[in-house]
């Protein structure tokens, strides 16, 4: 409900049609996607006698959850670049951060996340599962799903780890560099006193 309200307020208030709020709107959409991917099935498992999920539903839930989560992490990095430009280049900010640039940044975050999901999915596709096929978790996560594999899953886990590290470290690196540049700019600015 809160994220929907944020999106509605940003859409209706013309004063909030700026790059920062554009990114916040997309961040809210990603939170809605993440929540609605996991919560309905989790609630149905908690309430009903039938505590199963089909393989197809599990794969779809897993892909959407990690796609939205990865995009959210990368979008936080994009938001830090926006703050860097707003603080360190205030006179050129509106020329640099046009609507097209904001859209390209959001699409780039989605594209990189999709690429990471596809790479992991290609290596996990067609891997045989054995055993009881029961996942001891309230949603389809890679850890519990990997325990059901019949063969060595170290390559799949290494690819997932590398993909996660790439996503997290790229976002954290961009954010760290942006805020270091902001701090340096603020420290160099002469004070009024």
Secondary structure, 3 states (H helix, E strand, C coil): CHHHHHHHHHHHCHHHCCHHHHHHHHHHHHHHHHHHHHHHHHHHHHHCCCCCCCHHHHHHHHHHHHHHHHHHHHHHHHHHHHHHHHHHCCCCHHHHCCHHHHHHHHHHHHHHHHHHHHHHHHHHCCCCECCCCCCCCCCCCHHHHHCCECCCCHHHHHHHHHHHHHHHHHHHHHHHHHHHHHHHHHHHCCCCC
